[in-house]
Amino acid sequence: MSDDTVIVYRELYQTELTYKQLALKIKAMTPELEKIDCIMVDPAIVNKRSETT
């Protein structure tokens, strides 16, 4: 596999979540013994002006 290959193994699309809620949802979707090398997010979620915890 070349370095520019991206494999989407699991995808989550959900609106109206805080960063903390989103992180907890991703963690809940990930089996405990699974090794994750990289997590990518849509840049739109980090462009939010304000966030509550």
DSSP file (Angstrom, degrees, kcal/mol; ACC not computed):
  #  RESIDUE AA STRUCTURE BP1 BP2  ACC     N-H-->O    O-->H-N    N-H-->O    O-->H-N    TCO  KAPPA ALPHA  PHI   PSI    X-CA   Y-CA   Z-CA
    1    1 A M              0   0    0      0, 0.0     2,-0.1     0, 0.0     0, 0.0   0.000 360.0 360.0 360.0 135.3    0.0    0.0    0.0
    2    2 A S    >   -     0   0    0      1,-0.1     3,-1.5     2,-0.0     0, 0.0  -0.371 360.0-109.3 -80.9 164.3    1.4    3.4   -0.8
    3    3 A D  T 3  S+     0   0    0      1,-0.3    -1,-0.1    -2,-0.1     0, 0.0   0.688 114.8  58.7 -66.8 -19.0    1.7    6.3    1.6
    4    4 A D  T 3  S+     0   0    0      2,-0.0     2,-0.4     0, 0.0    -1,-0.3   0.280  79.8 111.6 -96.3  12.4   -1.1    8.3    0.0
    5    5 A T    <   -     0   0    0     -3,-1.5     2,-0.5     2,-0.0     0, 0.0  -0.715  47.7-166.5 -87.2 132.9   -3.7    5.5    0.4
    6    6 A V        -     0   0    0     -2,-0.4     2,-0.5     2,-0.0    -2,-0.0  -0.981   2.7-165.0-120.0 129.8   -6.6    6.2    2.8
    7    7 A I        -     0   0    0     -2,-0.5     2,-0.8     0, 0.0    -2,-0.0  -0.966  10.8-149.5-114.9 121.5   -8.9    3.5    3.9
    8    8 A V        +     0   0    0     -2,-0.5     3,-0.1     1,-0.2    -2,-0.0  -0.814  25.6 166.2 -91.1 111.7  -12.2    4.5    5.6
    9    9 A Y        +     0   0    0     -2,-0.8     2,-0.3     1,-0.4    -1,-0.2   0.828  66.4   8.3 -94.5 -39.4  -12.9    1.8    8.0
   10   10 A R        -     0   0    0      2,-0.0     2,-0.4     0, 0.0    -1,-0.4  -0.997  66.1-166.4-146.1 140.8  -15.6    3.4   10.1
   11   11 A E        -     0   0    0     -2,-0.3     2,-0.4    -3,-0.1    -3,-0.0  -0.981   3.3-167.1-133.7 143.0  -17.5    6.6    9.7
   12   12 A L        +     0   0    0     -2,-0.4     2,-0.5     2,-0.0    -2,-0.0  -0.997   5.3 179.8-129.5 128.7  -19.7    8.7   12.0
   13   13 A Y        +     0   0    0     -2,-0.4     2,-0.3     2,-0.0    -2,-0.0  -0.968  21.8 140.5-128.7 116.6  -21.9   11.5   10.9
   14   14 A Q        -     0   0    0     -2,-0.5     3,-0.3     3,-0.0     2,-0.2  -0.973  31.0-149.2-154.7 140.9  -23.9   13.3   13.6
   15   15 A T  S    S+     0   0    0     -2,-0.3    -2,-0.0     1,-0.2     0, 0.0  -0.554  70.5  39.3-104.2 170.9  -24.9   16.9   14.2
   16   16 A E  S    S+     0   0    0      1,-0.2     2,-0.4    -2,-0.2    -1,-0.2   0.728  80.0 131.8  67.0  26.0  -25.5   18.9   17.4
   17   17 A L        -     0   0    0     -3,-0.3    -1,-0.2     4,-0.0     2,-0.1  -0.851  53.0-130.2-108.0 145.7  -22.8   17.2   19.5
   18   18 A T     >  -     0   0    0     -2,-0.4     4,-2.5     1,-0.1     5,-0.2  -0.400  35.9-102.6 -76.9 168.1  -20.2   18.9   21.7
   19   19 A Y  H  > S+     0   0    0     33,-0.3     4,-2.6     1,-0.2     5,-0.2   0.910 124.8  50.6 -58.1 -41.7  -16.6   17.9   21.2
   20   20 A K  H  > S+     0   0    0     32,-0.3     4,-2.4     2,-0.2    -1,-0.2   0.928 110.6  47.6 -64.3 -45.1  -16.8   15.9   24.4
   21   21 A Q  H  > S+     0   0    0      1,-0.2     4,-2.1     2,-0.2    -1,-0.2   0.896 112.7  50.0 -61.5 -40.7  -20.0   14.1   23.3
   22   22 A L  H  X S+     0   0    0     -4,-2.5     4,-2.4     2,-0.2    -2,-0.2   0.924 110.3  49.2 -64.6 -44.9  -18.4   13.4   19.9
   23   23 A A  H  X S+     0   0    0     -4,-2.6     4,-2.5     1,-0.2    -2,-0.2   0.905 111.6  49.2 -61.2 -42.4  -15.3   12.0   21.5
   24   24 A L  H  X S+     0   0    0     -4,-2.4     4,-2.3     2,-0.2    -1,-0.2   0.879 110.5  50.7 -65.5 -37.6  -17.3    9.7   23.8
   25   25 A K  H  X S+     0   0    0     -4,-2.1     4,-1.4     2,-0.2    -2,-0.2   0.913 111.3  47.8 -66.4 -42.7  -19.4    8.5   20.8
   26   26 A I  H  X S+     0   0    0     -4,-2.4     4,-0.7     1,-0.2     3,-0.3   0.922 112.2  50.0 -62.8 -44.0  -16.2    7.7   18.8
   27   27 A K  H >< S+     0   0    0     -4,-2.5     3,-0.9     1,-0.2    -2,-0.2   0.899 108.6  52.3 -61.5 -41.0  -14.7    5.9   21.8
   28   28 A A  H 3< S+     0   0    0     -4,-2.3    -1,-0.2     1,-0.2    -2,-0.2   0.804 108.0  52.3 -65.8 -29.0  -17.9    3.8   22.3
   29   29 A M  H 3< S+     0   0    0     -4,-1.4    -1,-0.2    -3,-0.3    -2,-0.2   0.613  95.8  83.5 -80.1 -12.6  -17.8    2.8   18.6
   30   30 A T  S << S-     0   0    0     -3,-0.9     6,-0.0    -4,-0.7    -1,-0.0  -0.824  82.8-124.6-101.1 117.8  -14.2    1.5   18.9
   31   31 A P    >   -     0   0    0      0, 0.0     3,-1.6     0, 0.0    -2,-0.1  -0.279  26.3-116.7 -57.3 144.5  -13.6   -2.0   20.3
   32   32 A E  T 3  S+     0   0    0      1,-0.3    -2,-0.0    -4,-0.1    -4,-0.0   0.829 111.2  42.3 -55.1 -40.6  -11.2   -1.9   23.3
   33   33 A L  T 3  S+     0   0    0      2,-0.1    -1,-0.3     0, 0.0     2,-0.3   0.398  87.2 115.5 -92.2   3.7   -8.4   -4.0   21.7
   34   34 A E    <   -     0   0    0     -3,-1.6     2,-0.6     1,-0.0    -4,-0.0  -0.551  60.3-138.8 -77.5 136.5   -8.6   -2.2   18.3
   35   35 A K        -     0   0    0     -2,-0.3     2,-0.5     2,-0.0    -2,-0.1  -0.856  15.8-164.5 -97.7 120.2   -5.5   -0.2   17.3
   36   36 A I        -     0   0    0     -2,-0.6     3,-0.1     1,-0.1    -6,-0.0  -0.917  11.7-178.4-106.3 123.0   -6.2    3.1   15.7
   37   37 A D        +     0   0    0     -2,-0.5     2,-0.3     1,-0.3    -1,-0.1   0.776  69.9   8.4 -88.3 -29.9   -3.4    4.8   13.8
   38   38 A C        -     0   0    0      2,-0.0     2,-0.4     0, 0.0    -1,-0.3  -0.987  53.4-162.4-156.2 138.3   -5.2    7.9   12.7
   39   39 A I        -     0   0    0     -2,-0.3     2,-0.4    -3,-0.1    -3,-0.0  -0.996  15.9-165.2-121.8 128.5   -8.5    9.6   13.3
   40   40 A M        -     0   0    0     -2,-0.4     2,-0.3     0, 0.0    -2,-0.0  -0.914   3.3-168.1-115.0 140.5   -9.6   12.3   10.8
   41   41 A V        -     0   0    0     -2,-0.4     5,-0.0     2,-0.0    -2,-0.0  -0.903  33.5 -97.7-124.4 154.9  -12.3   14.8   11.3
   42   42 A D    >   -     0   0    0     -2,-0.3     3,-2.0     1,-0.1     4,-0.5  -0.541  32.6-130.9 -65.7 128.7  -14.1   17.2    9.0
   43   43 A P  G >> S+     0   0    0      0, 0.0     3,-1.0     0, 0.0     4,-0.5   0.739 100.5  75.9 -56.4 -22.0  -12.4   20.6    9.4
   44   44 A A  G >4 S+     0   0    0      1,-0.2     3,-0.7     2,-0.2     4,-0.1   0.807  86.8  59.8 -61.3 -29.1  -15.9   22.1    9.8
   45   45 A I  G X4 S+     0   0    0     -3,-2.0     3,-0.6     1,-0.2    -1,-0.2   0.785 104.5  48.5 -74.1 -23.2  -16.1   20.8   13.4
   46   46 A V  G <4 S+     0   0    0     -3,-1.0    -1,-0.2    -4,-0.5    -2,-0.2   0.497 100.5  67.3 -91.9  -2.4  -13.1   22.7   14.5
   47   47 A N  G <<  +     0   0    0     -3,-0.7    -1,-0.2    -4,-0.5    -2,-0.2   0.330  69.2 124.6 -95.4   5.7  -14.3   26.0   13.0
   48   48 A K    <   -     0   0    0     -3,-0.6     3,-0.1     1,-0.1    -3,-0.0  -0.436  59.6-140.5 -66.1 139.9  -17.2   26.3   15.4
   49   49 A R  S    S+     0   0    0      1,-0.2     2,-0.3    -2,-0.1    -1,-0.1   0.871  76.8   7.2 -73.6 -37.5  -17.1   29.6   17.2
   50   50 A S        -     0   0    0      2,-0.0     2,-0.3    -3,-0.0    -1,-0.2  -0.967  61.8-169.3-145.1 160.0  -18.1   28.4   20.7
   51   51 A E        -     0   0    0     -2,-0.3     2,-0.3    -3,-0.1   -33,-0.1  -0.996  11.6-147.1-151.1 141.1  -18.7   25.2   22.4
   52   52 A T              0   0    0     -2,-0.3   -32,-0.3     1,-0.1   -33,-0.3  -0.808 360.0 360.0-105.8 154.9  -20.1   24.1   25.7
   53   53 A T              0   0    0     -2,-0.3    -1,-0.1   -35,-0.1   -35,-0.1   0.452 360.0 360.0 -90.2 360.0  -18.9   21.0   27.6
